[in-house]
Amino acid sequence: MASILAEVGSERLPGATLVPFTLARYLRAEDPPRRVVLCPAGRSVAGDLAFLRAVAARLLWPAPPARVAEAIDGIRAGEDLPFVSSAMPRRPESRRSGPALLLEGAVDAARARAALRDSPTREWIVESPGRVRLSERSLARFAAAGVRWSVLAPVVVDGVCASRDLARARRSWRALLPPRTPVWITRRAGR
């Protein structure tokens, strides 16, 4: 992994400080970087696809619709807020725009169950994906109940380090990532 980070840092992101994280460690970190470079292990295309699917499902949540983000900015004016760029992927505006629930701080299973029970809205906004402390199974249950997550500080993908085989299979995974995400073919992917 260190050699991949050195290769990417020197060739693709000069001046950047790259710090390795697993997905689990990233989600547990107190203040993880918002900009990431994805480095699948490169052992198999199937394993790399599973990694990219997990990242997309758990980390790459959109910003809320513009009208909702503006309302939150108005309420939280003056606070040290994460910057949400207009270029960030956003949850599309709905024809039937309704309320959204802002959940500040950590969201664990008990808090999520209470929100599901006490609020009719299923549009939930959190500060960042890492503030949601739910298992994959719990996330699936909330999704089945109609919950859609948005984040005030979306993660930005600066690039993907891919093996040649993964790069050749790009058609099967490009929809998982933001459009025009750079793909860098590396000698040893994430090994």
N, CA, C and O of each residue as an XYZ file, in Angstrom:
764
protein
N       0.822     -1.196      0.000
C       0.000      0.000      0.000
C       0.862      1.254      0.000
O       0.545      2.221     -0.693
N       1.944      1.253      0.765
C       2.809      2.433      0.834
C       3.372      2.773     -0.541
O       3.478      3.947     -0.893
N       3.738      1.749     -1.326
C       4.296      2.020     -2.650
C       3.241      2.620     -3.570
O       3.553      3.485     -4.389
N       1.995      2.169     -3.441
C       0.913      2.728     -4.257
C       0.691      4.185     -3.873
O       0.550      5.041     -4.747
N       0.659      4.474     -2.576
C       0.458      5.847     -2.141
C       1.586      6.744     -2.627
O       1.346      7.877     -3.042
N       2.816      6.242     -2.579
C       3.956      7.030     -3.055
C       3.834      7.274     -4.560
O       4.084      8.381     -5.038
N       3.447      6.232     -5.300
C       3.296      6.358     -6.755
C       2.209      7.365     -7.104
O       2.424      8.254     -7.928
N       1.055      7.230     -6.488
C      -0.060      8.124     -6.771
C       0.275      9.538     -6.336
O       0.045     10.496     -7.074
N       0.822      9.666     -5.126
C       1.124     10.994     -4.602
C       2.113     11.749     -5.455
O       1.925     12.937     -5.719
N       3.163     11.082     -5.890
C       4.175     11.788     -6.666
C       3.739     12.022     -8.104
O       4.044     13.070     -8.672
N       3.035     11.074     -8.702
C       2.664     11.189    -10.116
C       1.337     11.908    -10.358
O       1.218     12.679    -11.311
N       0.361     11.671     -9.524
C      -0.993     12.166     -9.801
C      -1.432     13.330     -8.924
O      -2.202     14.183     -9.367
N      -0.956     13.374     -7.697
C      -1.397     14.409     -6.761
C      -0.180     15.039     -6.081
O      -0.018     14.909     -4.867
N       0.666     15.711     -6.837
C       1.870     16.273     -6.233
C       1.511     17.244     -5.099
O       0.597     18.060     -5.219
N       2.242     17.130     -4.024
C       2.006     17.999     -2.871
C       0.949     17.489     -1.912
O       0.803     18.032     -0.816
N       0.205     16.458     -2.297
C      -0.837     15.924     -1.419
C      -0.216     14.995     -0.382
O       0.772     14.312     -0.649
N      -0.805     14.984      0.783
C      -0.420     14.040      1.816
C      -1.456     12.922      1.806
O      -2.625     13.150      2.115
N      -1.028     11.726      1.454
C      -1.952     10.593      1.381
C      -1.761      9.704      2.595
O      -0.639      9.336      2.941
N      -2.870      9.363      3.238
C      -2.864      8.537      4.441
C      -3.719      7.307      4.167
O      -4.868      7.439      3.747
N      -3.170      6.100      4.401
C      -3.967      4.895      4.117
C      -5.055      4.663      5.160
O      -4.838      4.846      6.357
N      -6.233      4.254      4.680
C      -7.367      3.885      5.523
C      -8.013      2.650      4.915
O      -8.059      2.508      3.693
N      -8.509      1.762      5.756
C      -9.473      0.780      5.275
C     -10.826      1.483      5.316
O     -10.952      2.535      5.943
N     -11.821      0.931      4.669
C     -13.145      1.538      4.718
C     -13.651      1.593      6.153
O     -14.192      2.613      6.580
N     -13.484      0.514      6.896
C     -13.957      0.482      8.287
C     -13.235      1.527      9.137
O     -13.864      2.223      9.934
N     -11.939      1.634      8.971
C     -11.172      2.611      9.761
C     -11.560      4.033      9.375
O     -11.649      4.906     10.238
N     -11.790      4.271      8.099
C     -12.211      5.595      7.640
C     -13.530      5.988      8.313
O     -13.675      7.112      8.794
N     -14.478      5.066      8.344
C     -15.788      5.358      8.926
C     -15.732      5.562     10.441
O     -16.599      6.228     11.007
N     -14.724      4.994     11.096
C     -14.569      5.178     12.551
C     -13.751      6.412     12.913
O     -13.779      6.847     14.064
N     -13.031      6.978     11.963
C     -12.131      8.097     12.244
C     -12.911      9.325     12.717
O     -14.017      9.591     12.245
N     -12.330     10.055     13.637
C     -12.968     11.273     14.161
C     -13.129     12.337     13.082
O     -14.202     12.926     12.948
N     -12.071     12.588     12.313
C     -12.101     13.627     11.301
C     -11.369     13.150     10.048
O     -10.275     13.627      9.746
N     -11.977     12.202      9.313
C     -11.289     11.662      8.132
C     -11.246     12.712      7.022
O     -12.072     13.625      6.999
N     -10.299     12.588      6.113
C     -10.245     13.539      4.997
C     -11.478     13.388      4.107
O     -11.996     12.287      3.924
N     -11.935     14.503      3.564
C     -13.101     14.441      2.672
C     -12.715     14.016      1.270
O     -13.553     13.504      0.528
N     -11.473     14.217      0.898
C     -11.001     13.835     -0.430
C     -10.296     12.498     -0.307
O      -9.434     12.320      0.553
N     -10.666     11.549     -1.176
C     -10.092     10.208     -1.096
C      -9.625      9.727     -2.465
O     -10.113     10.171     -3.504
N      -8.677      8.819     -2.433
C      -8.260      8.050     -3.595
C      -8.575      6.603     -3.243
O      -8.104      6.095     -2.226
N      -9.359      5.945     -4.068
C      -9.753      4.565     -3.800
C      -8.707      3.613     -4.364
O      -8.316      3.723     -5.526
N      -8.263      2.687     -3.540
C      -7.231      1.725     -3.954
C      -7.699      0.307     -3.646
O      -7.353     -0.235     -2.596
N      -8.484     -0.313     -4.546
C      -8.853     -1.713     -4.340
C      -7.594     -2.583     -4.287
O      -6.555     -2.208     -4.830
N      -7.687     -3.720     -3.645
C      -6.520     -4.569     -3.404
C      -5.853     -5.079     -4.674
O      -4.638     -5.277     -4.685
N      -6.604     -5.295     -5.729
C      -6.012     -5.734     -6.983
C      -5.737     -7.223     -7.066
O      -5.061     -7.679     -7.989
N      -6.250     -7.983     -6.117
C      -6.034     -9.438     -6.154
C      -6.948    -10.129     -7.155
O      -6.562    -11.106     -7.795
N      -8.179     -9.601     -7.281
C      -9.127    -10.147     -8.255
C     -10.116     -9.056     -8.630
O     -10.398     -8.162     -7.831
N     -10.632     -9.130     -9.824
C     -11.626     -8.152    -10.258
C     -12.874     -8.271     -9.388
O     -13.467     -7.257     -9.019
N     -13.278     -9.494     -9.058
C     -14.473     -9.685     -8.216
C     -14.281     -9.023     -6.851
O     -15.189     -8.353     -6.358
N     -13.121     -9.201     -6.244
C     -12.841     -8.563     -4.952
C     -12.809     -7.050     -5.059
O     -13.310     -6.347     -4.182
N     -12.220     -6.550     -6.135
C     -12.159     -5.097     -6.339
C     -13.550     -4.516     -6.567
O     -13.860     -3.432     -6.074
N     -14.389     -5.232     -7.313
C     -15.765     -4.774     -7.523
C     -16.541     -4.752     -6.207
O     -17.308     -3.823     -5.954
N     -16.346     -5.753     -5.385
C     -17.013     -5.788     -4.076
C     -16.586     -4.585     -3.234
O     -17.411     -3.960     -2.568
N     -15.298     -4.270     -3.271
C     -14.796     -3.104     -2.538
C     -15.456     -1.816     -3.056
O     -15.926     -1.002     -2.262
N     -15.492     -1.633     -4.369
C     -16.083     -0.411     -4.928
C     -17.577     -0.317     -4.617
O     -18.091      0.772     -4.364
N     -18.271     -1.452     -4.634
C     -19.701     -1.448     -4.264
C     -19.884     -1.045     -2.801
O     -20.775     -0.263     -2.469
N     -19.029     -1.588     -1.931
C     -19.113     -1.256     -0.500
C     -18.828      0.229     -0.269
O     -19.513      0.875      0.524
N     -17.831      0.764     -0.950
C     -17.509      2.189     -0.812
C     -18.678      3.043     -1.295
O     -19.072      3.998     -0.625
N     -19.230      2.701     -2.452
C     -20.349      3.476     -2.992
C     -21.550      3.449     -2.051
O     -22.186      4.475     -1.812
N     -21.852      2.265     -1.520
C     -23.027      2.128     -0.650
C     -22.841      2.804      0.696
O     -23.804      3.314      1.267
N     -21.634      2.816      1.208
C     -21.427      3.272      2.579
C     -20.770      4.633      2.709
O     -20.855      5.270      3.759
N     -20.110      5.087      1.637
C     -19.319      6.304      1.764
C     -19.745      7.416      0.809
O     -19.635      8.593      1.152
N     -20.218      7.073     -0.355
C     -20.477      8.073     -1.387
C     -21.938      8.501     -1.412
O     -22.637      8.311     -2.407
N     -22.383      9.074     -0.315
C     -23.755      9.564     -0.208
C     -23.821     10.984     -0.750
O     -22.869     11.749     -0.595
N     -24.933     11.346     -1.384
C     -25.039     12.678     -1.990
C     -25.323     13.765     -0.954
O     -25.730     13.492      0.175
N     -25.093     15.002     -1.379
C     -25.525     16.154     -0.593
C     -27.051     16.220     -0.696
O     -27.626     15.677     -1.639
N     -27.707     16.870      0.253
C     -29.172     16.998      0.152
C     -29.545     17.926     -1.010
O     -28.685     18.627     -1.544
N     -30.815     17.931     -1.397
C     -31.244     18.864     -2.442
C     -30.872     20.302     -2.054
O     -30.778     20.627     -0.871
N     -30.666     21.141     -3.044
C     -30.212     22.515     -2.802
C     -31.123     23.263     -1.832
O     -30.635     23.969     -0.950
N     -32.436     23.117     -1.984
C     -33.357     23.867     -1.110
C     -33.192     23.453      0.349
O     -33.298     24.282      1.253
N     -32.934     22.180      0.571
C     -32.748     21.683      1.936
C     -31.405     22.154      2.489
O     -31.323     22.575      3.643
N     -30.357     22.086      1.674
C     -29.040     22.545      2.105
C     -29.075     24.031      2.465
O     -28.464     24.451      3.448
N     -29.790     24.818      1.671
C     -29.910     26.251      1.963
C     -30.643     26.485      3.276
O     -30.264     27.365      4.048
N     -31.677     25.714      3.534
C     -32.413     25.858      4.801
C     -31.522     25.505      5.983
O     -31.552     26.185      7.009
N     -30.733     24.449      5.847
C     -29.826     24.052      6.933
C     -28.768     25.125      7.141
O     -28.449     25.469      8.279
N     -28.220     25.658      6.045
C     -27.245     26.748      6.164
C     -27.837     27.923      6.930
O     -27.156     28.539      7.750
N     -29.107     28.238      6.665
C     -29.759     29.348      7.357
C     -29.913     29.092      8.845
O     -29.736     29.999      9.659
N     -30.242     27.865      9.200
C     -30.417     27.509     10.612
C     -29.085     27.489     11.348
O     -28.985     27.931     12.492
N     -28.061     26.968     10.673
C     -26.770     26.784     11.322
C     -25.783     27.908     10.996
O     -24.574     27.728     11.143
N     -26.282     29.054     10.560
C     -25.415     30.177     10.178
C     -24.449     30.514     11.304
O     -24.816     30.547     12.479
N     -23.218     30.760     10.916
C     -22.209     31.143     11.901
C     -21.467     29.974     12.504
O     -20.423     30.164     13.128
N     -21.987     28.751     12.332
C     -21.285     27.576     12.850
C     -20.186     27.185     11.878
O     -20.231     27.544     10.702
N     -19.217     26.460     12.363
C     -18.139     25.973     11.507
C     -18.664     24.763     10.738
O     -18.562     23.624     11.195
N     -19.227     25.034      9.559
C     -19.874     23.987      8.774
C     -18.956     23.460      7.694
O     -18.117     24.197      7.176
N     -19.105     22.191      7.347
C     -18.377     21.692      6.186
C     -18.905     22.377      4.931
O     -20.094     22.684      4.839
N     -18.036     22.611      3.986
C     -18.416     23.260      2.746
C     -19.061     22.247      1.819
O     -18.489     21.191      1.547
N     -20.247     22.566      1.335
C     -20.924     21.717      0.352
C     -20.922     22.473     -0.965
O     -21.652     23.450     -1.130
N     -20.116     22.027     -1.884
C     -19.973     22.682     -3.182
C     -21.193     22.421     -4.046
O     -21.839     21.379     -3.940
N     -21.495     23.381     -4.901
C     -22.604     23.185     -5.833
C     -22.268     22.095     -6.854
O     -23.157     21.580     -7.533
N     -20.984     21.748     -6.958
C     -20.583     20.695     -7.894
C     -20.733     19.299     -7.298
O     -20.560     18.310     -8.010
N     -21.049     19.196     -6.016
C     -21.191     17.901     -5.361
C     -22.413     17.173     -5.890
O     -23.404     17.799     -6.266
N     -22.338     15.835     -5.918
C     -23.550     15.084     -6.266
C     -24.644     15.403     -5.246
O     -24.387     15.421     -4.042
N     -25.833     15.649     -5.717
C     -26.944     16.008     -4.832
C     -28.084     15.022     -5.004
O     -28.277     14.437     -6.069
N     -28.826     14.859     -3.930
C     -30.065     14.108     -4.017
C     -30.972     14.948     -4.912
O     -31.113     16.146     -4.664
N     -31.589     14.377     -5.935
C     -32.432     15.177     -6.831
C     -33.632     15.763     -6.098
O     -34.157     15.176     -5.152
N     -34.050     16.936     -6.562
C     -35.263     17.544     -6.022
C     -36.435     16.657     -6.416
O     -36.501     16.158     -7.539
N     -37.325     16.473     -5.512
C     -38.483     15.630     -5.768
C     -39.665     16.504     -6.168
O     -39.781     17.644     -5.717
N     -40.522     15.981     -6.997
C     -41.737     16.726     -7.352
C     -42.576     16.963     -6.114
O     -43.186     18.021     -5.959
N     -42.604     15.992     -5.246
C     -43.343     16.112     -3.992
C     -42.329     16.364     -2.891
O     -42.055     15.491     -2.068
N     -41.780     17.558     -2.888
C     -40.773     17.823     -1.877
C     -41.444     17.913     -0.513
O     -42.423     18.631     -0.313
N     -40.892     17.177      0.384
C     -41.425     17.150      1.735
C     -40.324     17.452      2.722
O     -39.265     17.957      2.348
N     -40.566     17.152      3.954
C     -39.583     17.461      4.985
C     -38.386     16.509      4.933
O     -38.454     15.413      4.377
N     -37.316     16.961      5.521
C     -36.126     16.140      5.701
C     -35.753     16.212      7.170
O     -36.045     17.200      7.844
N     -35.123     15.187      7.656
C     -34.738     15.127      9.059
C     -33.232     15.294      9.167
O     -32.476     14.500      8.607
N     -32.786     16.328      9.887
C     -31.367     16.555     10.119
C     -30.976     15.871     11.419
O     -31.515     16.175     12.483
N     -30.042     14.954     11.319
C     -29.556     14.221     12.489
C     -28.109     14.631     12.747
O     -27.186     14.114     12.116
N     -27.921     15.554     13.667
C     -26.566     16.007     13.984
C     -25.919     15.038     14.960
O     -26.598     14.407     15.771
N     -24.605     14.927     14.872
C     -23.884     14.037     15.772
C     -23.961     12.599     15.289
O     -24.377     12.315     14.165
N     -23.547     11.703     16.171
C     -23.514     10.277     15.836
C     -24.928      9.698     15.782
O     -25.796     10.064     16.574
N     -25.137      8.798     14.840
C     -26.425      8.111     14.694
C     -26.160      6.622     14.881
O     -25.597      5.962     14.008
N     -26.570      6.111     16.021
C     -26.425      4.680     16.279
C     -27.778      4.003     16.045
O     -28.748      4.657     15.661
N     -27.835      2.715     16.273
C     -29.058      1.954     15.986
C     -30.253      2.449     16.806
O     -31.358      2.572     16.278
N     -30.036      2.731     18.083
C     -31.149      3.192     18.926
C     -31.692      4.534     18.431
O     -32.905      4.733     18.362
N     -30.799      5.438     18.094
C     -31.244      6.756     17.617
C     -31.950      6.642     16.265
O     -32.948      7.323     16.029
N     -31.446      5.797     15.390
C     -32.083      5.607     14.083
C     -33.467      4.972     14.237
O     -34.410      5.372     13.553
N     -33.595      3.986     15.131
C     -34.920      3.371     15.362
C     -35.902      4.406     15.904
O     -37.068      4.421     15.510
N     -35.434      5.275     16.811
C     -36.302      6.317     17.365
C     -36.727      7.297     16.271
O     -37.882      7.719     16.235
N     -35.802      7.662     15.380
C     -36.147      8.572     14.288
C     -37.159      7.923     13.353
O     -38.083      8.586     12.883
N     -36.994      6.652     13.083
C     -37.925      5.935     12.219
C     -39.320      5.888     12.857
O     -40.335      6.038     12.176
N     -39.346      5.680     14.149
C     -40.619      5.592     14.878
C     -41.286      6.963     15.026
O     -42.505      7.071     14.893
N     -40.502      8.008     15.299
C     -41.056      9.306     15.678
C     -41.222     10.308     14.544
O     -41.898     11.323     14.714
N     -40.616     10.041     13.390
C     -40.679     11.005     12.292
C     -41.263     10.344     11.049
O     -40.885      9.225     10.702
N     -42.182     11.033     10.380
C     -42.746     10.456      9.161
C     -41.794     10.561      7.961
O     -41.961      9.836      6.980
N     -40.807     11.449      8.029
C     -39.922     11.631      6.876
C     -38.874     10.530      6.801
O     -38.402     10.025      7.820
N     -38.529     10.179      5.597
C     -37.500      9.158      5.362
C     -36.302      9.737      4.623
O     -35.422      8.995      4.186
N     -36.265     11.051      4.483
C     -35.107     11.759      3.931
C     -34.272     12.207      5.126
O     -34.609     13.177      5.804
N     -33.179     11.490      5.374
C     -32.362     11.766      6.550
C     -31.031     12.366      6.131
O     -30.366     11.873      5.221
N     -30.659     13.436      6.811
C     -29.415     14.140      6.499
C     -28.503     14.061      7.721
O     -28.917     14.348      8.843
N     -27.257     13.668      7.480
C     -26.252     13.607      8.535
C     -25.063     14.464      8.117
O     -24.953     14.883      6.965
N     -24.176     14.715      9.077
C     -23.018     15.559      8.782
C     -22.056     14.883      7.805
O     -21.567     15.518      6.871
N     -21.790     13.607      8.020
C     -20.901     12.851      7.139
C     -21.252     11.373      7.264
O     -21.894     10.978      8.237
N     -20.843     10.544      6.297
C     -21.171      9.117      6.377
C     -20.612      8.454      7.634
O     -21.215      7.521      8.164
N     -19.473      8.927      8.107
C     -18.860      8.334      9.295
C     -19.620      8.597     10.583
O     -19.355      7.945     11.593
N     -20.550      9.528     10.574
C     -21.354      9.805     11.769
C     -22.458      8.764     11.942
O     -23.094      8.710     12.995
N     -22.693      7.936     10.922
C     -23.713      6.888     10.983
C     -23.032      5.603     11.434
O     -22.255      5.009     10.687
N     -23.321      5.186     12.636
C     -22.676      4.020     13.258
C     -23.611      2.817     13.208
O     -24.000      2.270     14.240
N     -23.965      2.416     11.987
C     -24.873      1.298     11.790
C     -24.176      0.195     11.002
O     -23.323      0.466     10.157
N     -24.539     -1.025     11.281
C     -24.009     -2.160     10.523
C     -24.624     -2.164      9.131
O     -25.615     -1.483      8.871
N     -24.025     -2.936      8.252
C     -24.577     -3.071      6.896
C     -25.992     -3.639      6.956
O     -26.867     -3.220      6.198
N     -26.209     -4.583      7.850
C     -27.544     -5.179      8.001
C     -28.557     -4.118      8.446
O     -29.668     -4.062      7.918
N     -28.181     -3.287      9.405
C     -29.078     -2.224      9.865
C     -29.350     -1.214      8.759
O     -30.488     -0.783      8.574
N     -28.308     -0.834      8.021
C     -28.508      0.092      6.903
C     -29.491     -0.482      5.888
O     -30.332      0.243      5.356
N     -29.388     -1.768      5.623
C     -30.311     -2.414      4.683
C     -31.742     -2.382      5.220
O     -32.685     -2.160      4.460
N     -31.907     -2.602      6.525
C     -33.261     -2.558      7.111
C     -33.854     -1.154      7.002
O     -35.034     -1.002      6.685
N     -33.040     -0.127      7.263
C     -33.548      1.243      7.162
C     -33.842      1.605      5.705
O     -34.809      2.314      5.428
N     -33.024      1.129      4.785
C     -33.294      1.364      3.356
C     -34.617      0.704      2.962
O     -35.401      1.285      2.212
N     -34.862     -0.495      3.459
C     -36.117     -1.195      3.163
C     -37.320     -0.434      3.724
O     -38.428     -0.535      3.197
N     -37.089      0.333      4.802
C     -38.151      1.151      5.391
C     -38.294      2.491      4.669
O     -39.127      3.316      5.044
N     -37.473      2.710      3.625
C     -37.586      3.917      2.820
C     -36.605      5.031      3.158
O     -36.677      6.107      2.565
N     -35.700      4.803      4.084
C     -34.746      5.843      4.473
C     -33.743      6.077      3.347
O     -33.162      5.137      2.805
N     -33.556      7.348      3.011
C     -32.543      7.764      2.035
C     -31.626      8.754      2.738
O     -32.084      9.738      3.319
N     -30.331      8.484      2.679
C     -29.336      9.283      3.382
C     -28.743     10.355      2.478
O     -28.498     10.116      1.296
N     -28.517     11.530      3.038
C     -27.756     12.601      2.406
C     -26.766     13.103      3.444
O     -26.959     12.902      4.643
N     -25.704     13.758      2.983
C     -24.681     14.246      3.905
C     -24.353     15.709      3.624
O     -24.356     16.156      2.477
N     -24.073     16.437      4.688
C     -23.676     17.833      4.537
C     -22.251     17.950      4.012
O     -21.904     18.943      3.373
N     -21.424     16.943      4.276
C     -20.027     16.948      3.825
C     -19.760     15.699      2.998
O     -19.176     14.740      3.504
N     -20.179     15.692      1.727
C     -19.955     14.509      0.895
C     -18.471     14.222      0.689
O     -17.644     15.133      0.675
N     -18.159     12.963      0.533
C     -16.791     12.527      0.246
C     -16.530     12.763     -1.240
O     -17.386     12.485     -2.080
N     -15.350     13.275     -1.554
C     -14.945     13.551     -2.925
C     -13.921     12.495     -3.343
O     -12.929     12.288     -2.644
N     -14.148     11.832     -4.462
C     -13.215     10.827     -4.971
C     -12.292     11.501     -5.980
O     -12.723     11.899     -7.062
N     -11.010     11.625     -5.611
C     -10.034     12.242     -6.506
C      -9.564     11.276     -7.583
O      -9.092     11.713     -8.633
N      -9.683      9.980     -7.349
C      -9.262      9.012     -8.343
C      -9.373      7.596     -7.818
O      -9.596      7.370     -6.629
N      -9.212      6.645     -8.730
C      -9.222      5.224     -8.386
C      -7.929      4.619     -8.918
O      -7.608      4.760    -10.097
N      -7.195      3.947     -8.046
C      -6.009      3.183     -8.454
C      -6.510      1.805     -8.851
O      -7.034      1.066     -8.016
N      -6.353      1.463    -10.105
C      -6.936      0.211    -10.593
C      -5.882     -0.655    -11.260
O      -4.956     -0.162    -11.903
N      -6.047     -1.947    -11.090
C      -5.236     -2.886    -11.860
C      -5.698     -2.811    -13.314
O      -6.775     -2.289    -13.603
N      -4.897     -3.323    -14.208
C      -5.302     -3.337    -15.617
C      -6.613     -4.103    -15.805
O      -7.471     -3.687    -16.585
N      -6.766     -5.218    -15.093
C      -7.986     -6.021    -15.228
C      -9.208     -5.243    -14.745
O     -10.258     -5.283    -15.386
N      -9.082     -4.542    -13.627
C     -10.203     -3.758    -13.125
C     -10.514     -2.612    -14.086
O     -11.682     -2.323    -14.346
N      -9.503     -1.974    -14.601
C      -9.718     -0.887    -15.560
C     -10.444     -1.396    -16.806
O     -11.303     -0.702    -17.350
N     -10.108     -2.585    -17.251
C     -10.788     -3.166    -18.423
C     -12.268     -3.453    -18.125
O     -13.100     -3.445    -19.033
N     -12.582     -3.703    -16.873
C     -13.974     -3.994    -16.476
C     -14.720     -2.731    -16.052
O     -15.760     -2.825    -15.401
N     -14.219     -1.572    -16.401
C     -14.780     -0.304    -15.925
C     -16.273     -0.151    -16.213
O     -16.995      0.442    -15.412
N     -16.733     -0.665    -17.317
C     -18.152     -0.556    -17.658
C     -19.034     -1.134    -16.546
O     -20.147     -0.655    -16.328
N     -18.546     -2.152    -15.849
C     -19.349     -2.803    -14.800
C     -19.350     -2.038    -13.480
O     -20.143     -2.361    -12.595
N     -18.490     -1.036    -13.320
C     -18.442     -0.319    -12.041
C     -18.442      1.191    -12.143
O     -18.509      1.857    -11.110
N     -18.372      1.761    -13.318
C     -18.255      3.224    -13.399
C     -19.474      3.953    -12.836
O     -19.332      5.077    -12.354
N     -20.657      3.360    -12.878
C     -21.854      4.010    -12.327
C     -21.808      4.102    -10.798
O     -22.586      4.845    -10.200
N     -20.908      3.357    -10.169
C     -20.789      3.407     -8.710
C     -20.116      4.692     -8.231
O     -20.299      5.101     -7.084
N     -19.344      5.322     -9.100
C     -18.539      6.480     -8.730
C     -19.039      7.733     -9.434
O     -19.774      7.641    -10.417
N     -18.644      8.908     -8.937
C     -19.061     10.137     -9.616
C     -18.567     10.160    -11.067
O     -17.517      9.596    -11.374
N     -19.316     10.806    -11.950
C     -18.884     10.892    -13.347
C     -17.494     11.517    -13.460
O     -17.129     12.387    -12.669
N     -16.745     11.078    -14.423
C     -15.413     11.597    -14.727
C     -14.395     11.385    -13.608
O     -13.414     12.124    -13.516
N     -14.619     10.387    -12.762
C     -13.611     10.053    -11.753
C     -12.386      9.511    -12.481
O     -12.507      8.562    -13.256
N     -11.203     10.095    -12.249
C      -9.995      9.581    -12.915
C      -9.686      8.149    -12.477
O      -9.837      7.793    -11.308
N      -9.256      7.350    -13.428
C      -8.828      5.979    -13.146
C      -7.347      5.907    -13.492
O      -6.943      6.183    -14.622
N      -6.545      5.531    -12.501
C      -5.105      5.453    -12.670
C      -4.691      3.997    -12.615
O      -4.824      3.338    -11.584
N      -4.190      3.504    -13.725
C      -3.727      2.122    -13.755
C      -2.376      2.083    -13.064
O      -1.429      2.765    -13.455
N      -2.320      1.265    -12.029
C      -1.101      1.169    -11.245
C      -0.460     -0.186    -11.469
O      -1.111     -1.149    -11.875
N       0.793     -0.231    -11.200
C       1.539     -1.484    -11.415
C       1.046     -2.595    -10.497
O       1.015     -3.763    -10.884
N       0.659     -2.220     -9.272
C       0.279     -3.259     -8.315
C      -1.029     -2.936     -7.611
O      -1.263     -3.474     -6.529
N      -1.886     -2.099     -8.152
C      -3.150     -1.694     -7.524
C      -2.962     -1.460     -6.044
O      -2.004     -0.787     -5.665
N      -3.831     -1.983     -5.179
C      -3.769     -1.692     -3.752
C      -2.950     -2.658     -2.947
O      -3.048     -2.637     -1.720
N      -2.144     -3.510     -3.553
C      -1.351     -4.504     -2.812
C      -0.310     -3.873     -1.960
O       0.437     -4.574     -1.277
